[in-house]
Amino acid sequence: MIELGADLPAELAPLSWLIGVWEGTGVVHYDRGETTDTLEFGQRVSFSHDGLPYLNYTSSTWLLTEESTPHVSELGYWRLSRPLGPGDPGPGMLAGVGARPFVTAAAVETLRNSDDAFDLEVSILHPDGVSELYLGQVKGPRIDLATDAVVRTAGAKDYAAATRLYGLVDGHLLWAWDIAALGLPLTSHASGRLARVD
């Protein structure tokens, strides 16, 4: 049972099932030409909010070896996709002017798309010089995302596109991630199964 706090912004209601800390394991299985990388990893994911209409996201992984070697991490922001208005903060540190929009459940319901879902924007930053902007939708306990843009620093490895799928199944957060990288087309990359720990 998910309990919604009184401080939860109305815009986060469609994403509220994600809020919390999740831990579990996953596997990477990625063919790259003549070789295949297969590894098992542990993962800790956190979705939180600070009273604003977006989720803060962090993920850290470690290899399931005797040493539990740290592996990769990422962080980002998840929000419903909608035009920003005068009442929203920004750009930069500018304060919003007037009332904040979409502060009631009825107002948020007007954001449903023709699939009876809510459009999403997800920004994810990797410490190896890659930034991803995903567009997609949340429909009940399922999220489908695909990159709209990938930005890489000059020293980053080749990484062109990705899709991600998240779902709440029997109380577990299941996810799958496909990537187009290292000169290969979009290919299955990694998946995981996480349980809520907080």
C-alpha positions as CSV (number, residue, x, y, z in Angstrom):
1,M,0.0,0.0,0.0
2,I,1.4,3.4,-1.0
3,E,0.6,6.3,1.3
4,L,0.6,9.8,-0.2
5,G,1.9,12.5,2.0
6,A,0.0,15.8,2.4
7,D,3.0,17.6,1.0
8,L,3.0,15.7,-2.3
9,P,2.5,18.1,-5.2
10,A,-0.6,17.2,-7.2
11,E,1.5,16.8,-10.4
12,L,3.3,13.9,-8.8
13,A,0.3,11.8,-8.1
14,P,0.7,9.8,-11.4
15,L,4.3,9.1,-10.4
16,S,3.7,8.6,-6.7
17,W,4.1,4.8,-6.9
18,L,7.8,5.3,-7.6
19,I,8.5,7.4,-4.5
20,G,10.8,5.7,-2.0
21,V,14.1,3.8,-1.9
22,W,14.3,0.5,-3.9
23,E,17.0,-2.1,-3.8
24,G,17.6,-5.3,-5.7
25,T,19.7,-6.9,-8.4
26,G,20.0,-6.9,-12.2
27,V,21.9,-8.2,-15.1
28,V,23.7,-6.6,-18.0
29,H,23.8,-8.7,-21.2
30,Y,25.1,-6.8,-24.1
31,D,26.5,-8.1,-27.4
32,R,29.2,-6.0,-28.9
33,G,30.3,-7.7,-32.1
34,E,32.5,-10.7,-31.3
35,T,32.1,-10.5,-27.5
36,T,29.2,-10.4,-25.0
37,D,29.3,-8.6,-21.7
38,T,27.3,-10.4,-19.0
39,L,27.4,-9.2,-15.4
40,E,25.2,-9.2,-12.4
41,F,24.9,-6.1,-10.2
42,G,23.2,-4.8,-7.1
43,Q,21.3,-1.5,-7.3
44,R,19.8,1.1,-5.1
45,V,17.4,3.6,-6.6
46,S,15.8,6.6,-4.9
47,F,12.8,8.7,-6.0
48,S,12.1,11.7,-3.8
49,H,10.7,15.1,-4.0
50,D,11.3,18.5,-2.3
51,G,7.8,19.9,-2.6
52,L,8.2,20.9,-6.2
53,P,6.4,19.2,-9.1
54,Y,9.2,16.8,-10.1
55,L,10.9,13.7,-8.7
56,N,14.6,13.6,-7.8
57,Y,16.1,10.4,-9.1
58,T,19.4,8.7,-8.1
59,S,20.7,5.2,-9.0
60,S,23.9,3.5,-7.9
61,T,25.1,0.0,-8.8
62,W,27.8,-2.3,-7.7
63,L,29.1,-5.5,-9.2
64,L,28.0,-8.7,-7.3
65,T,31.6,-9.8,-6.6
66,E,33.2,-10.6,-3.3
67,E,34.3,-7.0,-3.1
68,S,31.0,-5.5,-4.1
69,T,32.9,-3.2,-6.5
70,P,31.1,0.1,-7.2
71,H,29.9,0.1,-10.8
72,V,28.0,3.0,-12.3
73,S,25.6,5.8,-11.1
74,E,23.2,8.3,-12.5
75,L,20.9,11.0,-11.3
76,G,18.1,13.1,-12.8
77,Y,14.6,14.6,-12.7
78,W,11.3,13.2,-13.7
79,R,8.2,15.4,-14.3
80,L,4.9,15.5,-16.2
81,S,5.4,17.1,-19.6
82,R,3.6,20.4,-19.9
83,P,4.4,24.0,-21.0
84,L,5.8,26.0,-18.1
85,G,3.8,29.2,-17.3
86,P,4.4,32.4,-15.4
87,G,3.7,30.8,-12.0
88,D,6.5,28.2,-12.5
89,P,10.0,29.1,-11.3
90,G,12.8,29.7,-13.8
91,P,14.6,30.1,-16.0
92,G,17.6,30.0,-13.7
93,M,16.8,31.3,-10.2
94,L,13.9,33.5,-11.2
95,A,10.8,33.1,-9.1
96,G,7.4,32.3,-10.6
97,V,4.9,35.2,-11.0
98,G,1.4,34.5,-9.7
99,A,-0.2,31.3,-8.8
100,R,1.4,27.9,-9.5
101,P,-0.5,25.9,-12.1
102,F,-1.8,22.3,-11.7
103,V,-2.0,22.3,-7.9
104,T,-5.2,20.3,-7.7
105,A,-6.1,16.8,-8.8
106,A,-8.7,18.2,-11.2
107,A,-6.2,20.5,-12.9
108,V,-3.7,17.6,-13.3
109,E,-6.4,15.4,-14.8
110,T,-6.5,17.9,-17.7
111,L,-3.0,16.8,-18.6
112,R,-4.1,13.3,-19.6
113,N,-3.3,12.4,-23.2
114,S,-5.4,10.5,-25.7
115,D,-4.0,7.2,-24.4
116,D,-5.4,8.0,-20.9
117,A,-1.8,8.4,-19.7
118,F,0.4,11.4,-18.7
119,D,3.3,12.5,-20.9
120,L,6.7,12.6,-19.2
121,E,10.0,14.4,-19.5
122,V,13.0,12.7,-17.8
123,S,16.5,14.1,-17.7
124,I,19.3,11.7,-16.6
125,L,22.9,12.6,-16.2
126,H,25.8,10.1,-16.2
127,P,29.2,11.0,-14.7
128,D,31.0,9.7,-17.8
129,G,29.9,12.7,-19.9
130,V,26.5,11.6,-21.2
131,S,23.2,13.4,-20.6
132,E,19.9,11.9,-21.8
133,L,16.5,13.6,-22.3
134,Y,13.7,11.0,-22.4
135,L,10.1,11.6,-23.5
136,G,7.4,9.1,-22.7
137,Q,4.4,8.4,-20.7
138,V,3.1,7.0,-17.4
139,K,0.0,5.0,-17.5
140,G,-0.9,3.5,-14.1
141,P,2.0,1.5,-12.8
142,R,3.9,1.5,-16.2
143,I,6.3,3.9,-17.7
144,D,7.7,3.9,-21.3
145,L,10.5,6.2,-22.2
146,A,12.6,6.9,-25.3
147,T,15.5,9.3,-25.7
148,D,14.6,12.6,-27.5
149,A,18.2,13.8,-27.2
150,V,21.6,12.5,-26.1
151,V,24.4,14.9,-25.4
152,R,28.0,13.7,-25.0
153,T,31.2,15.3,-24.0
154,A,34.2,15.0,-26.4
155,G,35.7,12.3,-24.3
156,A,32.5,10.2,-23.8
157,K,32.1,6.8,-25.4
158,D,29.7,6.4,-28.3
159,Y,26.1,6.4,-27.1
160,A,23.3,7.4,-29.5
161,A,19.9,6.5,-28.1
162,A,18.0,4.5,-25.5
163,T,14.6,3.3,-24.3
164,R,13.6,2.4,-20.7
165,L,10.6,0.6,-19.4
166,Y,9.5,0.6,-15.7
167,G,6.7,-1.2,-14.1
168,L,5.3,-2.1,-10.7
169,V,4.7,-5.8,-10.6
170,D,3.7,-7.7,-7.4
171,G,5.1,-4.9,-5.3
172,H,8.5,-4.9,-7.2
173,L,9.9,-2.2,-9.4
174,L,11.0,-4.0,-12.7
175,W,12.9,-2.1,-15.3
176,A,14.5,-2.8,-18.7
177,W,17.0,-0.6,-20.6
178,D,17.9,-0.9,-24.3
179,I,20.7,1.2,-25.8
180,A,22.3,2.1,-29.1
181,A,26.0,2.4,-28.3
182,L,29.4,1.5,-29.6
183,G,28.2,1.6,-33.2
184,L,25.4,-0.9,-32.6
185,P,21.7,-0.3,-33.2
186,L,19.2,-0.2,-30.3
187,T,19.8,-3.5,-28.4
188,S,18.8,-5.0,-25.1
189,H,21.2,-3.8,-22.5
190,A,20.2,-4.3,-18.8
191,S,17.3,-5.1,-16.6
192,G,16.6,-5.3,-12.9
193,R,14.1,-6.2,-10.1
194,L,13.9,-4.0,-7.0
195,A,12.0,-4.1,-3.8
196,R,11.0,-1.1,-1.8
197,V,13.2,-0.7,1.3
198,D,12.1,2.7,2.5
